[in-house]
Amino acid sequence: MTTAADVLARCDALAACSDNPDHLDRAHLTPALAAAHGLVEGWMTAAGLRTWRDQAGNLCGRVEGREPGLPALLLGSHLDTVPDAGRYDGMLGVLMAVAVVERLRDEVTTWPCALEVVGFTDEEGARFGTALLGSRALAGSWDDAWWALRDADGTTLAQAARDFGLDPARIGTAARQPDDLVGYLEAHIEQGPLLEEADRSLGVVTSIAGAQRFRVEVVGEARHAGGTPYPRRRDALVGAAEAVLLVESTARRTGAIATVGQISVEPGAVNVIPGRAVFSVDLRAATDAQRDATRHELLTGLEALCAARGLRMTVTDLYEAPATPCAGWLRDALRSGVVASGDGDPMDVWSPAGHDGMAAAAVTDVGMLFLRCHDGISHHPDEAVREQDVAAGLDAFTTAVREVAHHAPARTAPGDGRSGARAEARA
């Protein structure tokens, strides 16, 4: 039986599958991803899964239930990384799913559902700038306009897919229907410090953040830095600097999370008062209502700030994703798993980071289990998890999967609290 130590050793092996010899960098449809697929496919096969790669580039595996073609409980996470990544974000969840299948494969043949594992691709969006491509294809929300996206070298997504051995014309075959799936469960490192601060191995995710990204342009007047007295200045950068502080203070007050990650200034000369400043805002909250209320308060404050300084402000929306509540019945199963693992009374946490479950929720109910990671560090080579936490996670996930498989009622649509129907894995 695959142990926590085995799972961590496999994470180490996967970390060698990189497009950069100096650090871990495994983007969508690259040779490093193909190498990772080769390793994971071998572990899937050893666990008893029948494997295939869909036309989005997701690596999939399946064990049939008591009869062929039953709906599947889907387990998984992603295999791509950000540049200069750690070795647990995404891939730990895939490898834990494979280990759980190995533990349960003899039982699955008596179950009223099948069991599947998916290693999603392009959760991070590092190569083409649009995240969740693999899970969006599975959820049937693919946009053909994405085929024209280009990476930094000018390669289109369509060409990269063909080079990877995929057929863009068949992308629709990757899509699942609600009838195909019982639900989706994912194990993932927390990417935050709450579990470690509480000295807990595991947490049950309540929701995945509702996010908005927008650009704020502040326009003043570029003038001579020496010859313009302060009462006459309309300094766009000073206004933007005050705005950045307002972004932070507003989010702290409302309980949301807001980040200014980019800022640019024009004309950018050392002896010229900035006439234009542009900055980004990444806004996240546990619910859409909280996110939208924070945005309203923030923009109201920014407008007042700019008016007081004689500046003009323009806001351009860039991205929006609704909050994704985790289904109550899947949360209950995960809570049972946490109790069975010996980690005590289950701790509920929400995820400020995005995950493939945001896309999968369009086609099935989703649930997530978080594992403690050292100091909450993620998207960095210093990502670290403890073997004892992975062991607890394997026990909890195994119990939860078994409970879901035996108690999932009939299902008609995601989010209605019912599950199950007719499915066939697409080879």
C-alpha positions in Angstrom: 0.0 0.0 0.0 1.3 3.5 -0.9 2.3 5.3 2.3 2.7 9.0 3.0 6.4 8.6 2.6 5.8 7.1 -0.9 3.6 10.0 -1.8 6.2 12.5 -0.8 8.9 10.6 -2.7 6.7 10.7 -5.8 6.4 14.5 -5.3 10.2 14.6 -5.3 10.3 12.6 -8.5 7.8 14.8 -10.2 9.8 17.9 -9.3 12.5 16.7 -11.6 10.1 17.1 -14.6 10.8 20.7 -15.3 11.3 22.8 -18.4 14.0 24.7 -16.6 17.1 22.9 -15.2 17.6 25.4 -12.4 14.2 25.4 -10.9 10.7 23.7 -11.1 8.8 25.2 -14.0 6.2 22.9 -15.6 3.7 24.8 -17.8 0.8 23.7 -20.0 1.6 21.4 -23.0 5.4 21.4 -22.5 7.9 18.5 -22.6 8.0 18.7 -18.8 4.3 18.1 -18.5 4.6 15.1 -20.9 7.3 13.7 -18.7 5.2 14.2 -15.6 2.3 12.4 -17.3 4.6 9.5 -17.9 5.4 9.1 -14.3 1.9 9.6 -13.0 0.4 7.3 -15.6 2.7 4.6 -14.3 1.6 5.1 -10.7 -2.1 5.2 -11.9 -1.7 1.9 -13.7 0.0 0.3 -10.7 -3.0 1.4 -8.6 -5.4 -0.4 -10.9 -6.6 2.6 -13.0 -7.3 2.5 -16.7 -5.6 5.6 -18.1 -6.1 8.0 -20.9 -5.3 11.6 -21.8 -8.2 13.8 -22.9 -8.1 16.4 -25.7 -7.5 19.2 -23.2 -4.3 17.6 -22.0 -5.7 16.3 -18.7 -4.4 12.9 -17.5 -7.3 10.7 -16.4 -7.7 7.2 -14.9 -10.7 5.1 -13.9 -11.7 2.1 -11.9 -15.2 0.7 -12.7 -17.8 0.1 -10.0 -20.0 -2.9 -9.8 -20.9 -2.6 -13.4 -19.3 -0.7 -16.3 -20.4 2.9 -17.1 -21.6 4.0 -13.7 -21.2 7.7 -12.7 -17.8 8.4 -11.3 -16.6 10.1 -8.1 -13.8 12.3 -9.5 -10.6 12.9 -7.4 -7.7 15.0 -8.4 -5.8 18.3 -8.7 -3.4 19.8 -11.2 0.1 18.8 -12.5 1.2 22.1 -13.9 3.1 24.7 -11.9 4.0 28.4 -11.7 7.6 29.3 -12.6 10.1 28.6 -9.8 7.5 26.5 -8.0 7.3 24.3 -5.0 6.7 20.6 -5.3 3.4 20.1 -3.5 0.9 22.7 -5.0 -1.4 20.6 -7.1 0.7 17.4 -7.5 0.3 16.4 -3.9 -3.4 16.2 -4.4 -3.1 14.1 -7.6 -0.7 11.6 -5.9 -2.9 11.4 -2.8 -5.8 10.6 -5.0 -3.9 7.8 -6.7 -2.9 6.4 -3.3 -6.5 6.4 -2.1 -7.6 4.5 -5.2 -4.9 1.9 -4.5 -6.3 1.5 -1.0 -9.9 1.2 -2.2 -9.7 -0.5 -5.6 -10.9 -3.9 -4.3 -13.9 -2.3 -2.7 -14.7 -0.1 -5.8 -15.8 -3.2 -7.8 -18.8 -3.5 -5.4 -19.7 0.2 -5.4 -22.7 1.9 -7.1 -20.3 4.3 -8.8 -16.9 4.3 -10.5 -13.8 6.1 -9.1 -11.7 8.3 -11.3 -8.5 10.4 -10.9 -7.7 13.5 -13.0 -4.4 15.4 -13.2 -5.6 18.7 -14.5 -3.4 20.8 -16.7 -3.1 24.6 -16.8 -4.7 25.4 -13.5 -2.1 28.1 -13.0 -2.3 29.8 -16.5 1.4 30.5 -16.5 2.0 29.9 -20.2 -1.0 31.4 -22.0 -2.4 33.7 -19.3 -5.8 32.1 -18.9 -6.1 29.7 -15.9 -8.2 26.6 -15.4 -8.1 25.5 -19.0 -8.0 21.8 -18.2 -10.9 21.9 -15.7 -12.9 24.3 -17.9 -12.7 21.8 -20.7 -13.8 19.0 -18.4 -16.7 21.2 -17.2 -17.8 22.0 -20.8 -17.1 25.7 -20.5 -14.4 25.9 -23.1 -14.2 29.0 -25.2 -12.8 28.4 -28.7 -11.4 32.0 -28.7 -8.7 30.6 -26.4 -7.1 28.7 -29.2 -5.7 32.0 -30.5 -3.9 32.8 -27.2 -0.1 33.0 -27.6 2.7 32.3 -25.1 5.8 34.5 -24.7 7.4 32.9 -27.8 4.4 33.6 -30.0 3.2 30.0 -30.1 -0.6 29.7 -30.2 -2.5 27.5 -27.8 -3.9 25.6 -30.8 -0.3 24.9 -32.2 0.9 23.9 -28.7 -2.0 21.4 -28.4 -1.2 19.9 -31.8 2.5 19.7 -30.9 1.5 17.8 -27.7 -0.5 15.3 -29.7 -3.9 16.7 -29.2 -6.6 17.6 -31.7 -8.2 21.0 -31.1 -11.2 20.0 -33.2 -12.0 17.3 -30.6 -11.8 19.5 -27.5 -15.5 18.8 -26.8 -14.8 15.2 -26.1 -13.1 16.3 -22.8 -16.4 17.7 -21.5 -18.4 15.8 -18.9 -22.1 16.1 -18.2 -23.7 16.2 -14.8 -25.0 12.7 -15.4 -21.3 11.5 -15.7 -20.2 12.5 -12.2 -21.1 11.9 -8.5 -19.0 14.7 -7.4 -15.4 16.1 -7.2 -13.1 15.9 -4.3 -9.6 17.5 -4.1 -6.9 17.4 -1.5 -4.5 20.4 -1.6 -2.0 22.2 0.6 -3.6 25.1 2.4 -1.3 27.8 0.9 -2.0 29.8 4.0 -1.0 29.7 7.7 -4.3 29.0 9.5 -3.9 25.3 10.0 -0.3 25.6 11.2 -1.3 28.4 13.7 -4.0 26.1 15.0 -1.6 23.2 15.1 -3.9 21.1 12.9 -3.0 18.7 10.1 -6.3 19.1 8.1 -9.0 21.5 7.3 -12.4 21.2 5.5 -12.8 23.9 2.9 -16.1 25.8 3.1 -15.8 27.9 -0.1 -13.3 29.0 -2.8 -12.8 32.7 -3.1 -14.9 34.9 -5.3 -12.4 37.0 -7.1 -12.2 40.2 -9.2 -9.3 41.8 -10.9 -9.4 45.3 -12.2 -7.1 48.1 -13.3 -7.2 51.6 -11.9 -5.9 54.5 -13.9 -5.1 57.8 -12.1 -4.6 60.8 -14.3 -3.1 64.1 -13.1 -0.7 66.5 -14.8 2.9 66.0 -15.7 4.9 69.2 -14.9 8.4 70.3 -14.0 9.5 68.7 -10.7 11.4 71.8 -9.6 9.2 74.6 -10.9 5.8 73.4 -9.7 4.8 74.3 -6.1 2.9 71.8 -4.0 -0.5 73.7 -4.2 -0.3 73.5 -8.0 0.6 69.9 -8.3 -1.7 67.1 -9.5 0.7 64.2 -8.9 -0.8 61.0 -10.2 1.8 58.8 -8.4 1.2 60.4 -5.0 -2.5 59.8 -5.5 -1.9 56.2 -6.5 0.3 55.7 -3.5 -2.4 56.9 -1.2 -4.9 54.7 -3.1 -2.7 51.6 -2.6 -2.9 52.2 1.2 -6.6 52.6 0.9 -6.9 49.2 -0.9 -5.2 47.5 2.0 -7.0 49.3 4.8 -10.4 48.7 3.2 -9.8 45.0 2.8 -8.6 44.7 6.3 -11.7 46.4 7.6 -14.2 44.2 5.6 -12.4 40.9 6.0 -11.6 40.5 2.3 -8.2 40.2 0.7 -6.9 42.8 -1.8 -3.5 43.1 -3.4 -1.9 45.7 -5.7 0.6 43.6 -7.6 1.5 46.0 -10.5 2.0 49.7 -10.9 3.3 51.8 -13.7 4.0 55.5 -14.0 4.3 58.0 -16.9 6.3 59.8 -18.1 8.7 58.1 -15.7 11.4 60.8 -15.7 13.3 61.6 -12.5 12.6 65.3 -12.8 9.0 65.2 -14.0 5.9 65.0 -11.8 4.0 61.8 -12.8 1.0 62.6 -14.9 -0.4 59.1 -15.1 -0.3 56.1 -12.8 -1.9 52.7 -13.4 -2.2 49.9 -10.8 -3.8 46.5 -10.6 -6.2 45.3 -7.8 -6.8 41.6 -7.1 -9.8 41.4 -4.7 -11.0 38.2 -3.1 -13.5 37.2 -0.5 -15.3 34.2 0.9 -18.6 35.2 -0.7 -19.6 37.3 -3.7 -21.6 39.6 -1.4 -18.6 40.4 0.7 -16.4 40.9 -2.3 -18.8 43.2 -4.0 -19.4 45.2 -0.8 -15.7 45.7 -0.4 -15.3 46.8 -4.0 -18.1 49.4 -3.6 -16.5 50.8 -0.5 -13.1 50.8 -2.0 -14.1 52.6 -5.2 -16.1 55.1 -3.3 -13.1 55.9 -1.3 -10.8 56.1 -4.3 -13.2 58.5 -6.1 -13.2 60.8 -3.0 -9.4 60.6 -2.8 -8.9 61.5 -6.4 -11.4 64.4 -6.2 -9.6 65.8 -3.3 -6.3 65.8 -5.2 -7.7 67.1 -8.5 -7.1 63.7 -10.2 -9.3 61.7 -12.6 -9.8 58.0 -12.1 -10.9 55.2 -14.5 -11.6 51.6 -13.6 -11.3 48.8 -16.1 -12.5 45.3 -15.1 -10.2 42.5 -16.1 -11.5 39.3 -14.6 -14.2 37.9 -12.4 -14.9 34.5 -10.9 -17.8 33.8 -8.6 -17.3 32.3 -5.2 -17.6 28.5 -5.2 -19.3 27.1 -2.1 -18.3 23.5 -1.3 -21.3 21.2 -1.3 -22.6 20.5 2.2 -22.9 16.8 1.8 -19.3 16.5 0.6 -18.1 18.7 3.4 -19.9 16.4 5.8 -18.0 13.4 4.3 -14.7 15.2 4.6 -15.5 16.1 8.2 -16.1 12.4 8.9 -12.8 11.7 7.4 -10.9 14.2 9.5 -12.5 12.8 12.7 -11.5 9.2 11.6 -7.9 10.4 10.9 -7.6 11.4 14.6 -7.1 15.1 13.8 -9.8 16.1 16.2 -12.9 18.3 15.7 -12.8 19.3 12.0 -11.6 22.9 11.3 -13.4 24.8 8.7 -11.4 27.2 6.4 -12.1 29.1 3.2 -9.7 29.2 0.3 -8.6 32.6 -0.8 -6.7 30.9 -3.6 -8.4 29.6 -6.8 -8.6 25.9 -7.6 -9.9 23.6 -10.4 -13.0 23.1 -8.3 -14.2 26.6 -9.3 -14.5 25.2 -12.9 -15.7 21.7 -11.9 -18.6 23.2 -9.9 -20.3 24.0 -13.2 -20.9 20.4 -13.8 -20.8 18.7 -10.4 -20.7 19.3 -6.6 -17.2 19.9 -5.2 -15.4 19.4 -1.9 -11.9 20.2 -0.8 -9.6 19.0 2.0 -6.7 21.2 3.0 -3.4 20.0 4.4 -1.1 22.1 6.6 1.9 23.6 4.9 4.9 25.2 6.6 4.4 28.9 7.3 1.6 29.0 4.6 4.3 29.2 1.9 3.3 28.3 -1.6 4.2 29.1 -5.2 7.8 29.1 -4.0 10.6 26.4 -3.7 10.2 26.6 0.1 6.8 24.8 0.0 6.9 22.1 2.7 4.6 19.5 4.2 5.0 17.0 7.0 4.8 13.3 6.5 2.4 13.0 9.5 0.0 15.5 7.9 0.0 13.6 4.5 -0.6 10.4 6.4 -3.6 12.0 8.2 -4.8 13.3 4.9 -4.7 9.9 3.2 -6.7 8.4 6.1 -9.2 11.3 6.0 -9.5 11.3 2.2 -10.0 7.5 2.1 -12.8 7.6 4.6 -14.5 10.5 2.9 -14.3 8.8 -0.6 -15.9 5.7 0.8 -18.7 7.6 2.5 -19.5 9.6 -0.6 -19.5 6.5 -2.8 -22.0 4.8 -0.5 -24.3 7.7 0.3 -24.5 9.8 -2.8 -28.2 10.1 -3.7 -29.6 10.6 -7.2 -28.5 13.8 -8.9 -29.8 16.1 -11.5 -27.6 19.2 -11.4 -24.6 20.6 -9.5 -25.5 22.3 -6.2 -28.9 20.7 -5.7 -27.6 18.3 -3.0 -28.3 15.2 -5.1 -25.8 13.1 -7.1 -25.3 10.2 -9.5 -26.4 9.2 -13.0 -24.9 7.6 -16.1 -21.4 8.0 -17.2 -18.7 6.5 -19.4 -15.0 7.5 -19.3 -13.9 8.9 -22.6 -10.9 7.0 -23.8 
